[in-house]
């Protein structure tokens, strides 16, 4: 069975994994733990633990259990009080960290409870914060939320301490047949993996091709006006000696009414393919209509995206 390692975070990663779990591939998902917003940020601060939010989202997307169970895990407390805005999955993961001694072991336990096909690994066991620094090294933006708000002023990303990547993460990269960067926040969900030197070193040693599933729309404040080649350029800057080998790009048209809502309410625009600029960076383009609408929101078609990845694996 072909072995895939996927890096990412947030909704884009969860969508991708919900499709990949339907195919006969061995998937290892590596998740950054530097988020500091919402429920995750509160638990991280109060309990002195790594960020658990993206881990919980991924576990649900890969779960193979009764829908009532996953609905319970998705439930977010709405009443005022100490549990306000906390989803049940975050509370469970925080409890399991206490019971099992680490986020890695807490995640393994949740994988068993949810009958997850594949492996889910946090990037590190440490409570880390993302730090952005301007070109003159005179101003820092501390924490993922502040970094996301100030991307235009940031020239360098790092962590607030040395990060020790799990040995299993490194081993899985070295043993992989394909390395994937999922769609998601480029600077705050994807790059946090590539500012860990051990990850870049392992990718450099791996013989697996690198595939990037490009975002469908831009992210305000982070990737305004970015085309496909711009996303690729940023990834390649952080990959060291390696480069992205293949890019999955959407060629489907977004419904004009939906596109207008995204533009006027969220200031998001479709990510346009500039093929020549992409190919000039050494990447092969695979394009298809990858758009799916879920409750009015634009998502990658999980099944079609996963099928394209599986087809590439079988044909490479």
N, C-alpha and C positions, 0 to 999 in steps of 0.2 A: 504493500500500500504506500502510495506517495505521501511524503511528509511535508506539511506546510507550516511555516511560522508566520503569524500575522501580528503586526504591531498597530496599535491605534487606541482609540478611546471614544466614548460618547455614542450617539445614535448611529453614526455612520458605520462604526465597527459592529455594533449589535445587528444592524440590518444585514451586513455582509455575512456574518457568522450564521444568521438564521437560515441563509441559503446554503452555505458550505456544509452545514451539518447533515444535509440531505444527500450528500455525495460520498462515495467510498474513498475518503482521504483522511489522513491522520493530521488533525489540526491542533497546533499549539498556539494559544493566544497569549501574547505578552502585553500587560497593561501598565501604563504609567500611573504613579500614585501621588502626583503633585497637585491635584485639584485642591482648591481651598474655598470653594463657593458653596452656598446653600447648606443642606443637611451635612454633606461631606465635610465642609469646613468646620462646622460646629463640633462634630464628633472628633475630628482630627485634633482640634484645640483642647476640648474638654477631657478626652480620654488619652491623649498623647499617642495616637495611632496613625499609620499611613492612611491616605485617602482610600475609602472603600466604595465610593459611588460608582465609578466606571466598572469596577470588578463585579458589583451587583447587577448592573445592567447587562453585562456580557453573560453572566451565569443564567439570567432569565432567557436571553435570546437563544442559548444553547440547550435549554432545559427540554427534557422529554418526559414530562409528568402531566398530571391532570391540570386542566386550565384553572380550576379553582385554586390550586396551590400557587400557580404563577400570579394569579390575580391578587392573592393575599400578599405575596412578596412585593408586588407593584404598589400596594395600597400605601398612600401617604396620609398621615394624620392631619386633619384639617382644623380641629378644634384648638383653641388657644391653650397653652400649657407647655410643659417641658418637652413634649413629644411633637409639638407643632412642626409641620413640614418634613418630618422624618419618615422616609419610606421604611416599611417593615424589613426589607432586604438589608438595609444599612444597619439596623438594630441587630439583626441576626448575625451579620458578619462581625460587628463590634463585639458581641457576646462570645462568638466562636474564637476570636483572637485571644480573649481572656482564657477560654477553656483549653484551647489547643496550643497556645504559646506563640503563634505567629500568623501573619496574614496568609502566608503560603499554605499552612496546614488548615487554616479556617476555610480557605478556598477549596482545598481538596475535599474537605468534609461536605461543603455545599455541593460540590460536583457529584458526590455520591448520593446525596439527598435528592438532587434534581435529575439524576440519571443522565448527566452530561456526557455526550460523546466527544472525546478529545480532552485536551489539557489546558487549564487556565492558570497562568503564572503572573503574579505581580512582578514588576521590574525589579523592585528592591523591597526589603523589609523595613527600610528606614523611613522615618517621617521627614520628608524633604519638601522644600519650597522652591519654586521656580523663581529665578532672578534674571531680570533683563537689565542691560547696561548700555548707555549711549556711547557713541563713537569716541567721545572725549574722555570716557571713563570717569565722568564727574557726577553722573546721576544714575541711580539704580531704582528699578521698579520691582517691588518684592511681592511675590505670590502670584499665582496663575491669573487671578482676576485682574490685578493691576497690569500684568504683562499683556494680557489680551487687550486692555484699553489703550495701551501705549506702544503698540508694535511699530508705528511710524518713527518713534524716537529711539528704538532699540537696535543696536548693531550687533549685540552678542547675547546669547542665552547661556545660562549656567544654572547650577543648583547652589543652594546655600551651604552645602557641605559636600565632601567627597562621597560619591554614591558607590555602594558595593552591590553589584548585580549578582543575582542568584546563580550558583554554578549550573543549575539545571537549565536556566535561560540560555547560557553560553553553549551548553552541550546541545541543546535543541537547534540552535542556529547552525552550528557546525555540521549537524546531521541532517539538515533540511534539504529538500528537493526544490523548494520555492520559498522565497521570502516576499511577503506582501506588506505594503503600507496601505492601510485602509483609508477610505474617505473620512473626513472629520476636520476639526480645527487644526490647520497646518502647524501653527506655532505653539499651540498649547496642548494638543493631543498627540501629534505625530513626532515633532522634533524633540520633545522631552526624552524619547528613547535614544536619540542620536547625540545627545550631549552627555551620555554615559559612555566613557571611553571603552569599556569592556564590550559594549554592544557593537560599536563601530569596528573594533579590532576583530571580533568574531565574524562579523559580516565580511570584513576584508579577507578573512581566511576561508570563508565558505565558498563552495563552487556553485551554489544555487543561484539561479537568475533572480533579479529583483523586479517585482511588479508593483506598480502604483495604480490604485483605483482612484481616479481623479474626482474631485468634488463636482457636484452638479451646479452649484451656485457659489458665489463669492460670500465671504464672511465679513460683515461690516467691521472696520477697524483693524482687521487682520489681513484680508486679501482683496481689498477694494480694487477693482479694475484688473485683477490678475487673470491672465489667460492660462491655458494648460502649461505652456512652456515656463511661465513664471513659477508655478507650483513645482515643476520639475527642477528648475534652476536652484530653488531654495533647498530642496531635498538633496540634490547633488552636492551642494556646498557643505552639507553636514555629513555626507557619507564617506568622506575621506577619499581613498583611492578608488572606491567603487562608484558606479553610476547606475541609475535606474535603467533596466533593459527593456521593459515593456510597460506601456501605459494604456489602461482601459478608459475610454473616453465615451461620453454620451453624444450621440448624434440625433437623438429625438428632440422634437420641438416641445417646449413647455406651453401648455394652454395659455393663450394671451391673457385671459382673465386672472389665472393663477399667477402668471408672471407679473402682472400689474400689481396684484396684492403684495407680492414679495418685494417689489420695488418701492411702492409707496409706504408700506407699513414697516418693512424691515431693512430697506435699502440694500437688497440683495439682487444681483443680476446673474444670468447664466454664465458659466465658465466657457469661454469660446476656445475652440481648437485652432491653434496656429501650427499646422502640421510641419511646415518647413523648419520652424524654430525648434519644435520638439525633436524632429529627426536630426537636426544639427547637433543636438546634445547626445546623439547615439541611441535614442530610444525608438523602439518599434511601436506604432500606434495600432491598437485594436479598438474599433468603434462599433457601436450598436445603439439602438434605442433602449436606454437603460432606465427610463423614467417610470416611476410608479407613484400614484397619488394615494396618500393615507390620511383621511380626515382633512383634506384640503392642503396637506403638507407634501412637498416634493421629497421623494425618497428614491434610492436606487432600487430597481426591481431585483429583489434578493435572489430569486431563482435564476433569472437570466444572467446576472452578474456572476453567480457561482458556476453556472454552466460554462460560461466563457473561460473562467479560470480553470475549470476541470478539463475542458477541451484543450487548452494550451498545455496543461500538464501532460496530457496523454499524447500530444503531438510533438512535444519538444525533443 
